[in-house]
Amino acid sequence: GEILLNGEDIHRTKSSTDAARCSVGLVMQYPESQLFEEAVKKDIAVGPTNKGLTGKALEDAVMKAVEAVRLPKKLLDSSPFELSGGEKRRAAIAGIIAMEPEILILDEPTAGLDPKGRDEILDFITSYREEQKKTVLFVSHSMDVVANICSRILVLNRSHVAMDGTPEEIFSRHEELKGMGLALPELTEIFVRMAEKGLTFDKPVYTLDYAVKKLTERLSAKGGAEK
């Protein structure tokens, strides 16, 4: 197959490949295993240094990335191996963000983290996308995470795109998702079971805010009818 970036095969020429490496930042699962420098700051600087940044430009890129992942600056001179699991994950992601890619790809970035560390990662990823206006491709099997942070979902099945749409469009096809071995978001599963009991809603429910809104509307309508 081919990998196309802006319509061009990234393996067509060496310059195409090099350009893709600068345009696309790839964060592998458990990226903290890639940390190796003696200090956090030096580790974050590896990517932008290889990209050719030096001096103040390099310093600015590193600090911008540190702020983006909300890593405490007091940790920058520490060994990466002294950090907590969540801090290591953020430091590793900062090393990719420091290269200022146009597209950021993250493979299961919350895998293995406790709830606090997971929420911190998801929060800064969402903020990064909104503030920097960058494309973020988030690879995950957790439908609850996907439901809460993604604006567009692509479902892959047997190496092909089986679905492509908004969360609302995708989660309305719950039987197909289950058939592909994907669990629904917990809220969606609850509301699907409610529908089986006769309590239906006009749209699939997949976030807590929307669930509260729809239940409040239903209860208010019922209260008004009883009056």
C-alpha positions as CSV (number, residue, x, y, z in Angstrom):
1,G,0.0,0.0,0.0
2,E,0.9,3.7,0.0
3,I,1.0,6.3,2.8
4,L,-0.1,9.6,1.4
5,L,0.5,12.9,3.1
6,N,-1.3,15.9,1.4
7,G,-1.7,13.6,-1.6
8,E,2.0,12.7,-1.9
9,D,3.5,9.2,-1.3
10,I,5.9,9.8,1.7
11,H,8.2,7.1,0.3
12,R,8.4,8.5,-3.3
13,T,11.7,10.2,-2.7
14,K,14.1,10.7,0.3
15,S,13.1,14.3,0.5
16,S,9.4,13.2,0.7
17,T,10.3,10.9,3.6
18,D,12.3,13.6,5.4
19,A,9.5,16.1,5.0
20,A,6.9,13.6,6.4
21,R,9.1,13.1,9.4
22,C,9.1,16.8,10.1
23,S,5.3,17.2,9.4
24,V,4.1,14.2,11.4
25,G,4.9,13.5,15.0
26,L,4.4,9.9,16.1
27,V,4.0,9.0,19.7
28,M,4.2,5.2,20.1
29,Q,2.5,3.2,22.9
30,Y,4.5,3.5,26.2
31,P,6.7,6.3,24.8
32,E,8.5,6.7,28.1
33,S,10.6,3.6,27.1
34,Q,12.3,5.8,24.6
35,L,13.6,8.2,27.2
36,F,17.4,8.0,27.4
37,E,19.1,11.4,28.1
38,E,20.5,12.3,31.5
39,A,18.1,15.2,32.0
40,V,14.4,15.7,30.9
41,K,15.2,19.0,29.2
42,K,17.9,17.3,27.0
43,D,15.6,14.5,26.1
44,I,12.9,16.8,24.9
45,A,15.5,18.7,22.9
46,V,16.6,15.7,20.9
47,G,13.9,15.9,18.2
48,P,14.1,19.6,17.5
49,T,17.9,19.4,17.5
50,N,17.8,16.7,14.8
51,K,15.4,19.0,12.9
52,G,18.1,21.6,12.9
53,L,17.1,24.0,15.7
54,T,19.8,25.6,17.8
55,G,20.2,28.4,20.4
56,K,17.1,30.4,21.3
57,A,14.9,28.7,18.7
58,L,15.7,25.3,20.3
59,E,15.1,26.7,23.8
60,D,11.8,28.2,22.8
61,A,10.6,25.0,21.1
62,V,11.4,22.9,24.2
63,M,9.7,25.3,26.7
64,K,6.7,25.6,24.5
65,A,6.3,21.8,24.5
66,V,6.9,21.7,28.2
67,E,4.0,24.2,28.7
68,A,1.8,22.3,26.3
69,V,2.1,19.0,28.2
70,R,1.9,20.9,31.6
71,L,5.1,19.4,32.9
72,P,6.5,21.2,36.0
73,K,9.6,23.2,35.0
74,K,11.3,22.1,38.2
75,L,11.6,18.6,36.7
76,L,13.6,19.7,33.6
77,D,17.0,19.1,35.1
78,S,16.0,15.8,36.7
79,S,16.7,12.4,35.2
80,P,13.7,11.1,33.2
81,F,13.9,7.9,35.2
82,E,13.1,9.8,38.4
83,L,9.7,10.9,37.1
84,S,6.4,9.3,37.9
85,G,4.7,7.2,35.1
86,G,2.4,10.1,34.1
87,E,5.3,12.6,34.1
88,K,7.5,10.3,32.0
89,R,4.6,10.0,29.5
90,R,4.2,13.7,29.3
91,A,8.0,14.3,28.9
92,A,8.1,11.8,26.0
93,I,5.1,13.4,24.3
94,A,6.8,16.8,24.8
95,G,9.8,15.6,22.8
96,I,7.5,15.0,19.8
97,I,5.5,18.2,20.3
98,A,8.8,20.2,20.4
99,M,9.3,19.3,16.7
100,E,6.1,21.3,16.0
101,P,4.5,18.7,13.8
102,E,1.4,19.6,11.7
103,I,-0.1,16.2,12.6
104,L,0.3,14.5,15.9
105,I,-0.4,10.7,16.0
106,L,-0.7,9.1,19.4
107,D,-1.0,5.3,19.9
108,E,-2.9,4.5,23.1
109,P,-1.3,7.4,25.0
110,T,-3.2,6.6,28.2
111,A,-2.4,2.9,28.3
112,G,-1.2,1.7,31.7
113,L,-1.9,5.0,33.5
114,D,-3.9,5.4,36.7
115,P,-7.2,7.5,36.4
116,K,-5.4,10.7,37.4
117,G,-2.6,10.3,35.0
118,R,-5.0,9.3,32.2
119,D,-7.2,12.4,32.8
120,E,-4.1,14.7,32.8
121,I,-2.9,13.3,29.4
122,L,-6.4,13.6,27.8
123,D,-6.8,17.1,29.1
124,F,-3.6,18.5,27.7
125,I,-4.1,16.7,24.4
126,T,-7.5,18.3,24.0
127,S,-6.1,21.7,24.9
128,Y,-3.1,21.3,22.6
129,R,-5.5,20.5,19.6
130,E,-7.7,23.5,20.4
131,E,-5.0,26.0,21.1
132,Q,-2.5,25.0,18.4
133,K,-5.1,24.2,15.8
134,K,-3.3,21.0,14.9
135,T,-4.6,17.7,13.6
136,V,-4.5,15.0,16.3
137,L,-5.0,11.3,15.4
138,F,-5.8,9.4,18.5
139,V,-5.5,5.6,18.3
140,S,-7.5,3.8,21.0
141,H,-9.7,0.8,21.9
142,S,-11.3,2.7,24.7
143,M,-14.6,3.9,23.4
144,D,-15.2,6.0,26.5
145,V,-12.1,8.0,25.8
146,V,-12.9,8.3,22.1
147,A,-16.4,9.5,22.8
148,N,-15.2,12.3,25.1
149,I,-12.4,13.8,23.1
150,C,-12.9,13.0,19.4
151,S,-14.8,15.1,16.9
152,R,-14.4,12.5,14.1
153,I,-14.0,8.7,14.4
154,L,-12.6,6.2,11.9
155,V,-13.3,2.6,12.7
156,L,-10.8,0.1,11.2
157,N,-11.8,-3.6,10.7
158,R,-9.5,-6.1,9.0
159,S,-7.2,-3.3,7.9
160,H,-10.0,-1.3,6.1
161,V,-12.0,1.7,7.1
162,A,-15.4,0.3,8.1
163,M,-16.9,3.6,9.4
164,D,-16.1,7.3,9.2
165,G,-18.2,9.9,10.9
166,T,-19.0,12.0,14.0
167,P,-19.3,10.3,17.4
168,E,-23.1,10.6,17.1
169,E,-23.1,8.8,13.7
170,I,-20.7,6.1,14.8
171,F,-22.3,5.2,18.1
172,S,-25.8,5.0,16.5
173,R,-24.5,1.9,14.7
174,H,-23.9,0.0,18.0
175,E,-24.8,-3.4,16.6
176,E,-22.2,-3.1,13.9
177,L,-19.5,-2.0,16.4
178,K,-20.3,-4.9,18.6
179,G,-20.0,-7.2,15.6
180,M,-16.5,-5.9,15.1
181,G,-15.5,-6.7,18.7
182,L,-15.7,-3.1,19.9
183,A,-17.4,-2.2,23.2
184,L,-19.7,0.8,23.3
185,P,-19.0,3.7,25.7
186,E,-20.5,2.8,29.0
187,L,-23.2,5.5,28.8
188,T,-24.2,4.4,25.3
189,E,-24.5,0.8,26.5
190,I,-26.8,1.9,29.4
191,F,-29.0,4.0,27.1
192,V,-29.2,1.1,24.5
193,R,-30.5,-1.2,27.3
194,M,-32.9,1.5,28.4
195,A,-34.2,1.7,24.8
196,E,-34.8,-2.1,24.9
197,K,-37.0,-1.5,27.9
198,G,-39.0,1.2,26.1
199,L,-37.2,4.4,27.1
200,T,-35.9,5.7,23.8
201,F,-34.1,8.9,22.9
202,D,-33.8,10.6,19.5
203,K,-30.0,10.5,19.4
204,P,-27.3,8.2,20.7
205,V,-26.0,9.2,24.2
206,Y,-22.3,9.0,24.7
207,T,-21.2,11.8,27.0
208,L,-22.2,12.5,30.6
209,D,-23.3,16.1,29.9
210,Y,-25.6,15.0,27.1
211,A,-27.0,12.1,29.2
212,V,-27.8,14.6,32.0
213,K,-29.4,17.0,29.6
214,K,-31.7,14.3,28.0
215,L,-32.7,12.7,31.3
216,T,-33.5,16.1,32.7
217,E,-35.6,17.0,29.7
218,R,-37.5,13.6,30.0
219,L,-38.1,14.0,33.7
220,S,-39.3,17.6,33.3
221,A,-41.7,16.6,30.5
222,K,-43.0,13.8,32.7
223,G,-43.5,16.1,35.6
224,G,-45.4,18.6,33.5
225,A,-47.6,15.8,32.1
226,E,-48.5,14.6,35.6
227,K,-49.4,18.1,36.7
